[in-house]
Amino acid sequence: MPGLPEPGKLLQVADGVHWIRMPLPFALDHINLWLLRDGDGWTLVDTGFGTTATKRLWEQIIADRLDGRPVTRIIVTHLHPDHLGLAAWLAERFGVEIWMTQTEFTMAHAIWAGQGGDVLARLAQLYRRHGLPESQVAMIAGCAGAYRLAVPLLPASFRRLAAGDTVTIDDHPWRVIVGHGHSPEHAALYCEPLRVLISGDMVLPKITTNVSVAPSEPDGDPLRMFLDSLKRFGALPEDTLVLPSHGAVFHGLHQRLAQLREHHAQRFDIVLGACAEPRSAPELLPYLFKREFDAHQLSFAMGETIAHLNYLMHSKRLQRIDETDRYRFVRAAA
């Protein structure tokens, strides 16, 4: 396995496939981007967080690392800011199209338009309904406008990707594998001749993908959708080289998929054990997470906890109790 690419530089990981690593202003401090040789140009997969620091690194790469060949296409796996953040800026700079799935494109516009506070207000309302103390609700609601800061511009148009589509890049076919749960219609890319999977956030080597319940679908079951999506990656060869959005590139796809399934099975057991008596989502946080949270991490932790509760509720292993001030969950009778 190769090492890590240095800031502002490329690291080749397969024929014509180059790894870029950009900084993030979080505990998860980086995002992996992928630059694919494409004839006389480059196809870029994901673009980084919309910050001045990331722009400066892109300017360095454009000046020194592209061998005089332009970016001719930008593919965005999903709408989250570390992936979409600079897509519009780069697309305008090179005069190219952005390729992404329709749901990700339209949802990005909906979130961006709602950043006057409505989206965070609805998220706060969801967590309040699950019993999060008002002081912590205020932490999350205070992040209003964060999406626009990280995605300063949105593309006005796009080229649609859909599950099963094939994108030809440098005469190689890359098949679109759509996943759900982490985001609405996440597009991973698999190239059979190269045995390479750009997995985005669907399959990560060390950490587990955040799967949260969204305020737009408070009783949704995104974790079931995510686990079902993993089955599509299980059909790929075991020797596939996986290019994730966070962490290092790796082999051992099937083993990692098994680990992800086992991780969530263990989480279900923890929740079921704790819910021998009625518990709210905030009461379960210490069972599932052994750390303190900032506002960003608290939102993720609450979203994940509610996702596990909804999964178990929909599978009739937990019963939800609708109390006046909160939801609580208790193990269903055998």
Phi, psi and omega per residue, in radians:
M1 nan 2.473 3.105
P2 -1.257 2.922 3.015
G3 -1.335 -2.634 3.125
L4 -1.804 2.495 3.075
P5 -1.231 2.480 3.090
E6 -1.327 2.674 3.129
P7 -0.943 2.329 3.095
G8 1.355 0.169 -3.130
K9 -2.229 2.914 3.115
L10 -1.909 2.606 3.036
L11 -2.278 2.062 -3.123
Q12 -1.332 2.261 -3.124
V13 -2.022 -0.260 3.046
A14 -2.737 3.012 -3.094
D15 -1.010 1.957 3.106
G16 1.347 0.100 -3.087
V17 -1.974 2.068 -3.038
H18 -2.086 2.484 -3.079
W19 -1.779 2.253 3.025
I20 -2.074 2.442 3.134
R21 -2.119 2.135 -3.103
M22 -2.046 2.624 -3.098
P23 -1.340 2.676 3.003
L24 -2.248 2.550 -3.089
P25 -1.549 0.762 -3.102
F26 -2.325 3.133 2.987
A27 -1.038 -0.696 2.968
L28 -1.407 1.756 -2.799
D29 -1.671 0.197 -3.107
H30 -2.660 2.827 3.012
I31 -2.354 2.396 3.068
N32 -1.640 2.306 3.078
L33 -2.093 2.807 -3.017
W34 -2.313 2.215 3.137
L35 -1.958 2.057 -3.035
L36 -1.928 2.174 3.048
R37 -0.998 2.343 -3.076
D38 -2.506 1.377 -3.114
G39 1.131 -2.111 -3.128
D40 -1.532 0.113 -3.114
G41 -2.450 -2.766 -3.132
W42 -2.343 2.475 2.898
T43 -1.768 2.239 3.135
L44 -1.831 2.327 3.070
V45 -1.970 1.955 -3.093
D46 1.241 2.766 -2.859
T47 -2.315 -0.231 3.137
G48 1.665 2.912 -3.130
F49 -1.187 2.484 -3.064
G50 -1.397 1.126 -3.132
T51 -2.063 2.832 3.083
T52 -1.069 -0.670 3.138
A53 -1.075 -0.744 3.124
T54 -1.184 -0.681 3.091
K55 -1.046 -0.734 -3.136
R56 -1.080 -0.732 3.110
L57 -1.138 -0.673 3.078
W58 -1.104 -0.704 3.104
E59 -1.047 -0.699 3.120
Q60 -1.135 -0.767 3.125
I61 -1.127 -0.776 -3.123
I62 -1.069 -0.690 -3.103
A63 -1.295 -0.634 -2.916
D64 -2.017 -0.307 -2.884
R65 -2.118 -0.049 -3.046
L66 -1.709 0.085 3.105
D67 0.951 0.551 3.107
G68 1.324 0.074 -3.138
R69 -1.726 2.396 -3.075
P70 -1.446 2.791 2.888
V71 -1.268 2.176 -3.079
T72 -1.918 -0.123 3.128
R73 -2.835 2.481 3.082
I74 -2.128 2.180 3.062
I75 -1.910 2.302 3.114
V76 -2.020 2.141 -3.082
T77 -1.175 -0.685 -3.141
H78 -2.889 3.097 -2.886
L79 -1.407 -0.143 -3.033
H80 -1.120 2.584 -2.947
P81 -1.027 -0.577 3.141
D82 -1.222 -0.260 3.125
H83 -1.782 -0.744 -3.070
L84 -1.655 -0.251 -2.897
G85 -0.812 -0.855 -3.080
L86 -1.909 0.297 -3.099
A87 -1.079 -0.826 -3.112
A88 -1.134 -0.706 3.130
W89 -1.086 -0.819 3.138
L90 -1.218 -0.668 3.123
A91 -1.101 -0.694 3.104
E92 -1.194 -0.681 -3.129
R93 -1.093 -0.711 -3.088
F94 -1.735 -0.113 -3.140
G95 1.154 0.787 -3.053
V96 -2.188 2.943 3.109
E97 -1.506 2.698 2.987
I98 -1.821 2.240 3.140
W99 -1.834 2.202 3.080
M100 -2.832 2.986 3.128
T101 -1.347 2.732 -3.056
Q102 -1.118 -0.751 -3.088
T103 -1.119 -0.691 3.117
E104 -1.132 -0.720 -3.141
F105 -1.108 -0.867 -3.079
T106 -1.224 -0.640 3.117
M107 -1.177 -0.645 3.076
A108 -1.031 -0.747 3.128
H109 -1.162 -0.650 3.128
A110 -1.149 -0.765 3.129
I111 -1.148 -0.784 -3.116
W112 -1.055 -0.750 -3.130
A113 -1.187 -0.463 -3.090
G114 -1.618 0.173 -3.033
Q115 -1.395 0.166 2.943
G116 -1.170 -0.103 3.097
G117 2.298 -0.237 -3.033
D118 -1.109 -0.784 -3.100
V119 -1.107 -0.825 3.136
L120 -1.181 -0.573 3.109
A121 -1.127 -0.698 3.122
R122 -1.239 -0.592 3.068
L123 -1.151 -0.749 3.097
A124 -1.070 -0.688 3.124
Q125 -1.110 -0.716 3.102
L126 -1.059 -0.839 -3.095
Y127 -1.221 -0.589 3.058
R128 -1.093 -0.730 -3.139
R129 -1.109 -0.484 3.112
H130 -1.554 0.067 2.999
G131 1.711 0.207 3.108
L132 -1.171 2.286 -3.140
P133 -0.994 2.592 -3.027
E134 -1.064 -0.574 3.120
S135 -1.110 -0.627 3.122
Q136 -1.405 -0.577 3.010
V137 -1.011 -0.735 -3.126
A138 -1.116 -0.601 3.083
M139 -1.016 -0.777 -3.095
I140 -1.271 -0.787 -3.130
A141 -1.095 -0.453 -3.139
G142 -1.246 -0.109 3.135
C143 -1.593 0.229 -3.123
A144 -0.948 2.402 3.134
G145 1.590 -0.037 -3.058
A146 -1.108 -0.607 -3.101
Y147 -1.131 -0.743 3.129
R148 -1.149 -0.582 3.104
L149 -1.154 -0.648 -3.093
A150 -1.517 -0.399 3.080
V151 -2.180 1.386 -3.013
P152 -1.149 -0.473 3.098
L153 -2.338 2.559 3.037
L154 -2.021 2.542 3.055
P155 -1.154 2.446 3.125
A156 -1.413 -0.359 -3.128
S157 -2.541 2.936 -3.091
F158 -2.720 2.881 2.975
R159 -1.801 2.172 -2.998
R160 -1.341 2.329 2.931
L161 -1.843 2.529 3.105
A162 -2.419 2.782 -3.138
A163 -0.946 2.293 3.114
G164 1.544 -0.189 3.078
D165 -1.066 2.665 3.034
T166 -2.055 2.214 3.077
V167 -1.889 2.147 -3.141
T168 -1.551 2.109 -3.124
I169 -2.252 2.023 -3.110
D170 0.959 0.733 3.134
D171 1.197 0.159 3.073
H172 -1.854 2.391 3.071
P173 -1.415 2.284 3.034
W174 -2.041 2.042 -3.085
R175 -1.595 2.377 3.138
V176 -1.437 2.178 3.051
I177 -2.018 1.964 -3.082
V178 -1.533 2.393 3.068
G179 -2.196 2.741 -3.103
H180 -2.248 2.882 3.056
G181 1.876 -0.905 3.072
H182 -1.319 -0.694 3.047
S183 -2.569 2.991 -2.944
P184 -1.133 -0.706 -3.040
E185 -2.640 1.127 -3.051
H186 -1.198 2.310 -3.112
A187 -1.882 1.889 2.936
A188 -1.601 2.869 -3.087
L189 -2.320 2.275 3.130
Y190 -2.150 2.267 3.084
C191 -1.944 1.909 -3.104
E192 -1.139 -0.786 -3.139
P193 -1.043 -0.592 -3.137
L194 -1.588 -0.231 -3.036
R195 0.970 0.821 -3.093
V196 -2.168 2.340 3.058
L197 -2.076 2.092 2.931
I198 -1.533 1.773 -2.938
S199 -1.551 -0.148 -3.081
G200 1.022 -2.349 3.118
D201 -1.691 0.062 -3.078
M202 -1.288 -0.632 3.136
V203 -2.323 1.936 -3.136
L204 -1.980 2.630 -2.967
P205 -1.364 -0.537 -3.040
K206 -2.130 -0.916 -3.136
I207 -1.514 2.877 3.097
T208 -1.724 2.536 -3.131
T209 -1.110 2.359 3.055
N210 -1.210 2.181 3.058
V211 -2.194 1.895 -3.026
S212 -2.132 2.616 2.979
V213 -1.309 2.353 -3.115
A214 -1.670 2.595 3.129
P215 -1.126 -0.388 3.094
S216 -1.266 -0.310 3.128
E217 -2.472 1.230 -2.975
P218 -1.100 -0.442 3.108
D219 -1.788 0.283 -3.119
G220 -1.193 2.941 -3.106
D221 -2.218 1.118 -3.076
P222 -1.157 -0.454 -3.122
L223 -1.208 -0.648 3.048
R224 -1.108 -0.714 3.114
M225 -1.107 -0.700 3.126
F226 -1.129 -0.844 -3.126
L227 -1.112 -0.643 3.060
D228 -1.127 -0.661 -3.130
S229 -1.126 -0.596 -3.116
L230 -1.053 -0.463 -3.140
K231 -1.076 -0.530 -3.137
R232 -1.158 -0.571 3.128
F233 -1.360 -0.397 3.108
G234 -1.144 -0.322 3.121
A235 -1.392 -0.155 -3.132
L236 -1.432 2.765 -3.110
P237 -1.104 2.595 -3.140
E238 -1.107 -0.518 -3.108
D239 -1.495 0.213 3.090
T240 -1.021 2.367 2.996
L241 -1.504 2.076 -3.066
V242 -1.701 2.226 3.108
L243 -1.924 1.701 -3.070
P244 -1.553 2.904 3.117
S245 -1.371 -0.333 3.128
H246 -2.451 2.497 -3.075
G247 1.556 -2.932 -3.075
A248 -1.700 2.758 3.032
V249 -1.112 2.667 -3.061
F250 -2.731 2.753 2.887
H251 -1.793 2.935 3.134
G252 1.702 0.741 -3.081
L253 -1.034 -0.836 -3.066
H254 -1.116 -0.698 3.104
Q255 -1.094 -0.733 -3.128
R256 -1.166 -0.681 3.091
L257 -1.076 -0.703 3.107
A258 -1.123 -0.682 3.114
Q259 -1.111 -0.702 3.136
L260 -1.131 -0.756 3.108
R261 -1.099 -0.727 -3.139
E262 -1.158 -0.683 3.106
H263 -0.983 -0.842 -3.105
H264 -1.248 -0.576 3.060
A265 -1.079 -0.716 3.093
Q266 -1.121 -0.708 3.107
R267 -1.085 -0.714 3.100
F268 -1.059 -0.742 -3.140
D269 -1.117 -0.701 3.116
I270 -1.080 -0.800 -3.122
V271 -1.130 -0.772 3.141
L272 -1.100 -0.689 3.107
G273 -1.132 -0.754 3.138
A274 -1.176 -0.513 -3.083
C275 -1.569 0.418 2.948
A276 -1.075 -0.466 2.942
E277 -2.163 2.740 -3.029
P278 -1.013 2.340 3.132
R279 -2.374 2.555 2.994
S280 -1.663 2.921 3.136
A281 -1.019 -0.802 3.118
P282 -1.072 -0.564 3.110
E283 -1.194 -0.359 -3.136
L284 -1.562 -0.258 -3.091
L285 -0.947 -0.785 -3.140
P286 -1.148 -0.397 3.098
Y287 -1.292 -0.579 -3.020
L288 -1.738 -0.427 -3.049
F289 -2.335 2.291 -3.084
K290 -1.912 0.897 -3.133
R291 -2.738 2.898 3.026
E292 -1.460 2.745 -3.066
F293 -2.118 2.465 2.794
D294 -1.519 -3.121 -3.053
A295 -1.060 -0.708 -3.121
H296 -1.103 -0.850 -3.106
Q297 -1.236 -0.593 3.102
L298 -1.101 -0.721 3.122
S299 -1.084 -0.778 3.101
F300 -1.082 -0.773 -3.090
A301 -1.129 -0.750 3.096
M302 -1.119 -0.769 3.137
G303 -1.057 -0.728 3.128
E304 -1.184 -0.722 -3.136
T305 -1.094 -0.783 3.121
I306 -1.129 -0.604 3.087
A307 -1.076 -0.731 3.095
H308 -1.169 -0.692 3.108
L309 -1.120 -0.774 -3.140
N310 -1.118 -0.701 3.106
Y311 -1.001 -0.853 -3.106
L312 -1.231 -0.544 3.074
M313 -1.186 -0.789 -3.125
H314 -1.191 -0.477 3.086
S315 -1.551 0.134 3.035
K316 1.125 0.472 3.055
R317 -1.696 -0.290 3.002
L318 -2.203 2.624 3.021
Q319 -1.969 2.339 3.108
R320 -1.611 2.287 3.105
I321 -1.818 2.100 -3.083
D322 -1.596 1.566 3.116
E323 -1.496 2.949 -3.084
T324 -1.067 -0.725 -3.013
D325 -1.874 -0.085 -3.099
R326 -2.966 2.849 2.890
Y327 -1.542 2.470 2.921
R328 -2.289 2.754 -3.048
F329 -2.226 2.446 3.132
V330 -2.367 2.579 -3.137
R331 -1.048 2.329 -3.134
A332 -1.247 2.604 3.104
A333 -1.118 2.475 -3.122
A334 -1.176 nan nan
